[in-house]
Amino acid sequence: MALIKKEPYSSYKYLGKRYFNKLDHLLNANSYDLVIVDHIQVLEYGKYIKSKSKSPIIMISHNFESNLYREESSHSSNLVRKYLYNREYRFMCKYEDTALKIFDQIWCLTTDDKADFLSIGGNNIKAFDIPSSLSFVSSNNIKKKYDIGLIGTWSWEANHKGLRWFMDSVLPNIPSVYSVAIAGRGGDIERSHYPNVCFLGYIDDAIDFIQSCKVIAVPSVSGSGIQIKTLDAISCGVALVATSVAVRGISSLPSSVVVNDNALEFSKLLIKSVQQSENIDYKTISMKWSNKRKRDFVGKINLELKNLELLK
């Protein structure tokens, strides 16, 4: 239907008459100090609210979407996929231009995304260092079941590329005495003959899994925006080995995180982190960093709300 209606698929699937009717009901029944539109894909709702309400409207941008689709198109060898990615790219460029005209402010999750909006003429663009949303009670008695852990939704193409790079280029350099656990849907796509690798599939408790590993690997090689799973892994108090893509938008990393894009060096850092895991207090390092990030985030949110005269 998105093709027939000449709309971006990533947006059209969220549109529906009953949602507009619900908006009408809410706007007629209530007065709002602030309206927040989450994700540019629901831009049409933002436009509709703007036409019906005088309340200030903020859009939360999780990615500079046109960059994401342009990158996926450039890496795709499938002609149909390339066409669809290019189509979404063109639509997202228009959406991003329109967003600048509709919203009073755009809140980005990385300084890179903020710079991209500024580059197309944006003014009231803000960037926030978002913290992990995970909440847990830390324990010193957590049993380490695995040496190296990976977690993600691997059926998503951007994540799958990172897992494939890890399996093809990093894993061959890791001796079989080190256990590797891969958690999350779609991980078994990359089934391997390595005896030290286990695929756990979907797991109920991400915190429990992360803390059961001596080190977490985040081998992202493509994508845009901030990697929430990187923040989550840091906040859980374990060592982290990541690519530069995996830490994009995250400034002043704690010493529990090391970054390298070379497969051989990446594997060496994983082994080193495993060996050091019992001698270095990664938990204290990570939690101190995460708690400060949370305090700074709340402080900046309050500051921006004051600037909008929503906090007195």
N, C-alpha and C positions, 0 to 999 in steps of 0.2 A: 504493500500500500504506500510506503514511503516513496517508492519510485514513481508510482502513479500520481501521487499528490505533489511530487516535486519538493519533498521535504527531506532533511537529513534523517537517516534511520535512527541515529543515536538520540534524536530529540522526539521524533514522531511517535515512538513507542510509549512515551510518557503522556501524550496528549489524549484528552477525552472530554466529552461534553459534561459528564457528571463532575469532573474536577472544576471546570469553569463554573458550573452551578453551585458547587460547594464554596468556591471563592466569593461568588455573589452573596451567598447567605452570610458568610463570615464578615464580609466588608460592610454589609447593610446592618448587621446586628451589633457590630463592635467598632470601637475606635482604637487604633493601634499607635503606640509611640514609635515603633520600628517594625519594618517588614524585612525578613531575611530570605533571599532566594538562594537555595543551595544547589550548585552546579549550573553551568551555562546551558546544559541540555534542556532545562525548563525555562529558557528565556521567554517563551511565549506567555507564560504565566506572569513573569515579571512585567512584560509590556501591558498585559491586561490589568494588573494591579495598579500600575502607574496611571492608567487611564481612568481608574475608579477611585483612587485614594490620594490624599495629599501627604500621607505618612512618608518619612524618609525610607528609602529602600537600599539595602546592601546586598550585593551578590558575593557569595563565597565561591571562589574559583579554585578548584582542586588541581587543575592543570591548565596550561595554555594549549587548548585542545588542537588547534591547527598544527602546532609543532608535532604533536603525537601522531596525527594521521599522515602528515608529510613524511615523517620518519618511517612509519609502517609501509607506506607506499614505495619508498625508495628501496626498502629491503625485501619487498615481495617480488618473487619471480612468477607468481600466478597472475595471469592477465586480468582475470575477473576480479580477484582481490585488489589488484593494483588500481583498477577502475573504481571500485567501491571506496577504497581509501582516498583516492584523489577527489572523489565526489564529496566525501565527508569533509575533507580538507577545505574545499572551496566554500562549503556551507559554514564551517566553523570560522573561517576568516570573516564572513559576513556577520555571523553571530557576535564575534568579538568586537567588531566595529559598532554594531548596534548596542551592545552592552555598555559601551562608553557613554552613549547618549541617554540611556534609560536610568542607570543606577547612580545614586548619589555617591556611593563609594563601592569599590571592588576590593575585597579582601583576598589576598593571595597567600598560599602556604609556603612559597619560596621567593627569595629575592630575584631569582632568575625569571619567574613568571611575572613578577612585578615589572621588571625591566622590559619584558616583551609587551606588556600592556602600555607602558610608557612610550615604547618605540612606535606604536600605532596611534599616538595622540592622546593617551590617557592622562588624567590629572589626579583625581582623588583615588589613587591606587595605594593600598597598604599591604605590607608583608608581615606575617606573623610567624614566629618560631614555635610551631605547635608542639606540644608534648605528647607523649604516649597517653592513651586513655585507660591503660590497664591499671587495675587496682588489685593489690594482693598483699598478703602477709608473708614477709620473708622469713626464711628459716635457715639456720646453719646446718641442719641435719638432712638436707635434700640429697637423696641418693643420685649419683651420676650414673645413668644407664648407658649413655653413649659418649663417645669421644667428640664426634662432629655431628651437628644437626643442621638440617635445612627445613624451612617451613614456608608454605605459600600455596596459592591456588595455581597449580601448575598447568591447568587446562587453558589458562589465559595466555595468549600468544607471547606477550612480552616476558612473562615469568618463565614460560616454557623455553624460550631462547636462552635464558640464564641457566636453567637446569641442564639444558643440552650442552652448553659450554662447560659447565662443571663436570658432567659425566664424560665428555669427550676429551677435555684438555687438562682438567685439574685432577680428577680422580686417579688416572693412571700413575700419577706421581706420589700418591699416598700409599704407604705400605699397608698390607692387608691386616696387620695387627691393630690398626686403628679402625674402630667401628664407626659407620656412617649411617645415620637415620634420616629418612626423607619423609616429612609429614605434610599432609594436604592432598586435596583432590587432584587427580591427574598425574601424580608423580610416577605411577607405574607405566606411563607412556614411554619412559626412558629405561625400561627394564634392562638390567645389565647382568653380566656373568660374574661380577665381583662378589665373592663370598662375604665380604665385610659390610655390604650394603643391604639395608632392610627398608622396605617401603611400607609405611604405616597407614597410608590413606588418610581419610578425614579423621581428625582427633577432636574430642570434646573440650579439652582444656589446653589452650596454647601456652599458658604460663607454666603449667606443669611440665609440658614437653620441653620448652626452652630451658627451664631450670634443671632439667634432667640431663642436659648436654654440657660438656666441658667447654665447648666453643660452638658458636653459631656462624655458619657461612651464609653470606648474602651475595650470590654471584650474578647480580643483575647486569645485563649488557645493553638494554634498551628501555625506553619508556620516558615519561616526563613526570613532573610533579615530585612530591616528596614520598619516600618509601616509609609507610607507617610501620611495616614489619621491622624495619631497622630501628626505629624509635622504641618499639615494643621489646625487641631483643636487648637493647641497651638498658631499658628500665628494669628488666628482669635480673640484672646483675651478673651477666655472663660475659666472657670474652667474645669479641666479634671480629671476623675477618670479612671485609667487604670490598667490592669494586667501587670505583669513583661514582658510577651511576647510582649505586645503592645508597650513597650518602649525599646525593645532590640535595641542595637546599638546607643541609644541616651544618651549621657553622660551629666552630670551636668544639670539635669532638673530644670526648673523654679519652684518657690513655688506654682504656679497655678496648678501644676500637683501632684497628690497623687497616690501611687501605692499600690495595695493589691491583692493577689490571693485567699483570702478566701471570699466565696460568701456573708456571713453575714457581714463581715467587709466592703466589697465592697459596699453593699447596705447602710450601715451606713455612709460611706464616701460620697456617692451620696446625701443623705439627708442633711448631714452637709454642703456640698458645695452649695446646693440649698439655704439653710437658710442663708449662709454667702454671697451669690452672690451680694446683694445690699450694703454690708458693706466693701467689699474688692475690690480694683481696679485691677481686674485680667487683664484688657486690657493693662494697663501700664506695669505690670510685664511681661506679655507674649510677648508684642511687643518689649520691650527692649531686651529680650532674643533672639527672632527671628532675630532682626536686627543685633545683634552681630554675630549670627550664620552665617548669610548671608555674612557679611564682612570677617569672618574667612575663610569661604568656598572659596570665590573669591581669597583671599590672598594665600591659599594653592594651588589652581589651577595654579595661576601665578608662584608660586615657582616651581612646578613640570614641568611646561612648560619651565621655564628657565633652569632647570636641563637637559631637553631634547634639550637645545639650540634653542628653538623655539621662545623665547623672548629675545631680545638683550637689 
